[in-house]
Amino acid sequence: MSDNRILDLQSGLTGKIALVSGGVGGIGRECVRTLLAHGVNVAFTFVEDLEADDVLTLLETAPQNLSAHALDLQSTASINQCMSDVMQKWGRIDILVNNAAVGSATVARFADDLAGQDTAMLNINADGTLKMCQAWLELMRDKVTDFHLKIINLSSVGGGIGVFPGFRLSDGMSKAAVAHMTRQMAAELTGEMIDVFAICPGATNTKMFQSSTLDPMTPDQRAAFTDALPKHRLIEPAEIANIIVFLASALSTPLHGAVLDASMGLGVHPGLMTGN
C-alpha cells in the first residue's frame, strides 16, 4: 500500500464481518448502524429476555446484513456458543467490538446484594471481555489474510483509573482491567496481522450513564452538571461509533496497542465532573 494513496474508509470496510457485543442500545446500537453504513455485515449480541423487542426492531433495518445472537458474558459456554453461531452464519469475524458492559446502576439487575453485584460487574466487564477475545483469537488467528483483523475494546475514562467518588469500586476496577488487557494483548500480537485498541469514552449520552449519574439529579443539578463537562455537553454515542469505525479500518494500524482517550478532555481533567 503506497504511503501516498488516500484510503477510502468505506471501500476498505465493505464486505467485512463485525461482531459487536451489546449491540442493542447506546454506543453499541450506533456502532452497528455506522458499520452498516460503511458496508460491513454485523452480528450483534443482546441479553436474552431483556432486549427482544429492540432486537427485532434493529434487525428489520437491514435483515440481509445483520444477525442477532444471545450472549451471557458470565457464561463461558454462552460466549463460545455465540462465537460458533456467528462463524456459522458469516464464516469469519474480521472485527470484534467488545462493547457490552454494565455500570454502577445497571448491574443491579444481575444480583440483589452489593457483593453479588460487584462479582457480576467484574465477571461481565473484565472476565467476559477477556473470554470474548480469547474465543475470537482461537477461531480467527489462523484465518488472517492481507486485511488486519481488529479487536476494539471499550474501557472508561482514563482507562478505568480515573477517580470519580460515588462510583462503585468494581466499576473502575473492571474497566482498568480491560485497558490493561488491551495493552498486554497488543504487545503479544505485534508480529501478527491483528490490531488491538481500547476506547475510553467520557460522559456519554446513554441509558447507562443516565441511570448511574443523571437520573438521581434534579433538572437544575443536571443542567449544572452538563454545563461543567468538557465542551459543556455530553458525548453522543454516534461520536464514539465513528471512532470505532475508524479503528476498524485499515487506517488504524499505526495505533496498534493504543488506549484512546475519547472523553473530550474529562480524562485529563476529571475535576470537571468531581468538582475538585
For each residue, the residues with C-beta under 8 A, 3 or more apart:
1: 5 7 250
2: 5
3:
4:
5: 1 2
6:
7: 1 12 249 250 251
8: 11 12
9: 12 13 38 245 246 249 251
10: 13 14 38 39
11: 8 14 39
12: 7 8 9 249 250 251
13: 9 10 16 35 38 39 40 245 248 249
14: 10 11 38 39 40
15: 39 40 41
16: 13 39 40 41 94 95 147 248
17: 40 41 42 43 86 90 91 92 93 94 95
18: 35 40 41 42 43 93 94 95 96 97 248
19: 42 43 44 45 83 86 93 95 96 97 136
20: 23 28 31 32 35 42 43 44 45 97 99
21: 28 44 45 71 73 97 98 99 100 132
22: 25 26 28 44 45 46 99 100 101
23: 20 28 29 31 32 42 44 45 46 58 68 99
24: 28 29 44 46 47 51 54 55 58
25: 22 28 29 51 54 206 207
26: 22 29 30 204 206 207 208 237
27: 30 31 99 154 201 204 206 237 240 241 244
28: 20 21 22 23 24 25 31 32 44 97 99 100
29: 23 24 25 26 32 33 58 237
30: 26 27 33 34 237 238 240 241
31: 20 23 27 28 34 35 97 99 240 241 244 245
32: 20 23 28 29 35 36 42 44 58 66
33: 29 30 36 37 61 241
34: 30 31 37 38 238 241 242 244 245
35: 13 18 20 31 32 38 40 42 95 241 244 245 248
36: 32 33 39 40 42 61 62 65 66
37: 33 34
38: 9 10 13 14 34 35 245
39: 10 11 13 14 15 16 36
40: 13 14 15 16 17 18 35 36 65 95 248
41: 15 16 17 18 65 66 90
42: 17 18 19 20 23 32 35 36 65 66 67
43: 17 18 19 20 66 67 68 69 86 89 90 93
44: 19 20 21 22 23 24 28 32 58 66 67 68 69
45: 19 20 21 22 23 68 69 70 71 82 100
46: 22 23 24 50 51 52 54 55 68 69 70 71
47: 24 50 51 70 71 72
48: 51 52 70 72
49: 52
50: 46 47 109
51: 24 25 46 47 48 54 55
52: 46 48 49 55 56
53: 56 57
54: 24 25 46 51 57 58
55: 24 46 51 52 58 59 68
56: 52 53 59 60
57: 53 54 60 61
58: 23 24 29 32 44 54 55 61 66 68
59: 55 56 62 63 66 67 68
60: 56 57 63
61: 33 36 57 58 66
62: 36 59 65 66
63: 59 60 66
64:
65: 36 40 41 42 62
66: 32 36 41 42 43 44 58 59 61 62 63
67: 42 43 44 59 86 89 90
68: 23 43 44 45 46 55 58 59
69: 43 44 45 46 82 85 86
70: 45 46 47 48 78 82
71: 21 45 46 47 78 79 82 100
72: 47 48 75 78 79
73: 21 78 79 100 123 124 127 128 129 131 132
74: 78 110 120 123 124 127 128
75: 72 78 79
76: 79 80 131
77: 80 81
78: 70 71 72 73 74 75 81 82
79: 71 72 73 75 76 82 83 128 131 132 135
80: 76 77 83 84 135
81: 77 78 84 85
82: 45 69 70 71 78 79 85 86
83: 19 79 80 86 87 93 132 135 136 139
84: 80 81 87 88
85: 69 81 82 88 89
86: 17 19 43 67 69 82 83 89 90 93
87: 83 84 90 91 92 93 139
88: 84 85
89: 43 67 85 86
90: 17 41 43 67 86 87 93
91: 17 87
92: 17 87 140 143
93: 17 18 19 43 83 86 87 90 96 136 139 140
94: 16 17 18 147 149 150
95: 16 17 18 19 35 40 149 150 152 248
96: 18 19 93 132 133 136 149 150 151 152
97: 18 19 20 21 28 31 152 154 244 248
98: 21 129 132 133 151 152 153 154 178
99: 20 21 22 23 27 28 31 154
100: 21 22 28 45 71 73 124 128
101: 22 124 125 129 154 174 175 208
102: 106 107 110 120 121 124 125 208
103: 106 107 171 208 209 211 212
104: 107 167 168 171 212
105: 108 208 211 212 215
106: 102 103 109 207 208 211 212
107: 102 103 104 110 111 117 120 121 124 168 171
108: 105 111 117
109: 50 106
110: 74 102 107 116 117 120 124
111: 107 108 115 116 117 119 120
112: 116
113: 116 117
114: 117 118
115: 111 118 119
116: 110 111 112 113 119 120
117: 107 108 110 111 113 114 120 121 168 170
118: 114 115 121 122 168 169 170
119: 111 115 116 122 123 170
120: 74 102 107 110 111 116 117 123 124
121: 102 107 117 118 124 125 168 170 171 174
122: 118 119 125 126 127 170 173 174 177
123: 73 74 119 120 126 127 128
124: 73 74 100 101 102 107 110 120 121 127 128 174
125: 101 102 121 122 128 129 171 174 175 177 178
126: 122 123 129 130 173 174 175 177 178 181
127: 73 74 122 123 124 130 131
128: 73 74 79 100 123 124 125 131 132
129: 73 98 101 125 126 132 133 153 178 181
130: 126 127 133 134 177 181
131: 73 76 79 127 128 134 135
132: 21 73 79 83 96 98 128 129 135 136
133: 96 98 129 130 136 137 151 153 181 185
134: 130 131 137 138
135: 79 80 83 131 132 138 139
136: 19 83 93 96 132 133 139 140 151
137: 133 134 140 141 194
138: 134 135 141
139: 83 87 93 135 136 143
140: 92 93 136 137 143 144 149
141: 137 138 144 192 194
142:
143: 92 139 140
144: 140 141 148 149 192 193 194
145: 193
146: 193
147: 16 94 193 250
148: 144 193 194 195 250 253
149: 94 95 96 140 144 193 194 195
150: 94 95 96 194 195 196 197 247 248 252
151: 96 98 133 136 182 185 194 195 196 197
152: 95 96 97 98 197 198 199 244 247 248
153: 98 129 133 178 179 181 182 196 197 198 199
154: 27 97 98 99 101 178 198 199 201
155: 159 160 175 176 178 179 182 198 199 200 259
156: 159 160 162 171 172 175 200 201
157: 160 162 164 200 201 202 261 263 266 267 270
158: 161 162 200 261 263 267 270
159: 155 156 162 175 176 179 180 198 200 259
160: 155 156 157 172 173 174 175 176 177 178 179 200
161: 158 172 176 179
162: 156 157 158 159 172 266 267 270
163: 172 270 274
164: 157 167 172 270 273 274
165: 274
166:
167: 104 164 171 172 212
168: 104 107 117 118 121 171 172
169: 118 172 173
170: 117 118 119 121 122 173 174
171: 103 104 107 121 125 156 167 168 174 175
172: 156 160 161 162 163 164 167 168 169 175 176
173: 122 126 160 169 170 176 177
174: 101 121 122 124 125 126 160 170 171 177 178
175: 101 125 126 155 156 159 160 171 172 178 179 200
176: 155 159 160 161 172 173 179 180
177: 122 125 126 130 160 173 174 180 181
178: 98 125 126 129 153 154 155 160 174 175 181 182 198
179: 153 155 159 160 161 175 176 182 183 198 200 259
180: 159 176 177 183 184
181: 126 129 130 133 153 177 178 184 185
182: 151 153 155 178 179 185 186 196 197 198 257 259
183: 179 180 186 187 198 257 259
184: 180 181 187 188
185: 133 151 181 182 188 189 196
186: 182 183 189 190 195 196 197 256 257
187: 183 184 190 257
188: 184 185
189: 185 186 192 194 195 196 256
190: 186 187 256 257
191:
192: 141 144 189
193: 144 145 146 147 148 149
194: 137 141 144 148 149 150 151 189
195: 148 149 150 151 186 189 247 252 253 255 256
196: 150 151 153 182 185 186 189 256 257
197: 150 151 152 153 182 186 247 252 255 256 257 258 259 260
198: 152 153 154 155 159 178 179 182 183 258 259 260
199: 152 153 154 155 240 243 244 247 260 262
200: 155 156 157 158 159 160 175 179 259 260 261 262 263 267
201: 27 154 156 157 204 235 240 262 263
202: 157 229 230 235 262 263 264 265 266 267
203: 209 213 229 234 235 263 266 273
204: 26 27 201 209 234 235 236 237 240
205: 209 210 234 235 236 237
206: 25 26 27 209 210 237
207: 25 26 106 210 211
208: 26 101 102 103 105 106 211 212
209: 103 203 204 205 206 212 213 214 234
210: 205 206 207 213 214 215
211: 103 105 106 207 208 214 215
212: 103 104 105 106 167 208 209 215
213: 203 209 210 216 217 225
214: 209 210 211 217 222 225
215: 105 210 211 212
216: 213
217: 213 214 221 222 225
218: 221 222
219: 222 223
220: 223 224
221: 217 218 224 225
222: 214 217 218 219 225 226
223: 219 220 226 227
224: 220 221 227 228
225: 213 214 217 221 222 228 229 273
226: 222 223 229 232 233 234
227: 223 224 232
228: 224 225 232 272 273 275
229: 202 203 225 226 232 233 234 264 266 272 273
230: 202 263 264 265 266 269 272
231: 264 265
232: 226 227 228 229
233: 226 229
234: 203 204 205 209 226 229
235: 201 202 203 204 205 239 240 262 263 264
236: 204 205 239 240
237: 26 27 29 30 204 205 206 240 241
238: 30 34 241 242
239: 235 236 242 243 262
240: 27 30 31 199 201 204 235 236 237 243 244 262
241: 27 30 31 33 34 35 237 238 244 245
242: 34 238 239 245 246
243: 199 239 240 246 247 260 262
244: 27 31 34 35 97 152 199 240 241 247 248
245: 9 13 31 34 35 38 241 242 248 249
246: 9 242 243 249 251 252
247: 150 152 195 197 199 243 244 252 255
248: 13 16 18 35 40 95 97 150 152 244 245 252
249: 7 9 12 13 245 246 252
250: 1 7 12 147 148 253
251: 7 9 12 246
252: 150 195 197 246 247 248 249 255 256
253: 148 195 250 256
254:
255: 195 197 247 252 258 260
256: 186 189 190 195 196 197 252 253
257: 182 183 186 187 190 196 197
258: 197 198 255
259: 155 159 179 182 183 197 198 200
260: 197 198 199 200 243 255
261: 157 158 200 267 268
262: 199 200 201 202 235 239 240 243
263: 157 158 200 201 202 203 230 235 266 267
264: 202 229 230 231 235
265: 202 230 231 268 269 272
266: 157 162 202 203 229 230 263 269 270 272 273
267: 157 158 162 200 202 261 263 270
268: 261 265
269: 230 265 266 272
270: 157 158 162 163 164 266 267 273 274 276
271: 274 275 276
272: 228 229 230 265 266 269
273: 164 203 225 228 229 266 270
274: 163 164 165 270 271
275: 228 271
276: 270 271
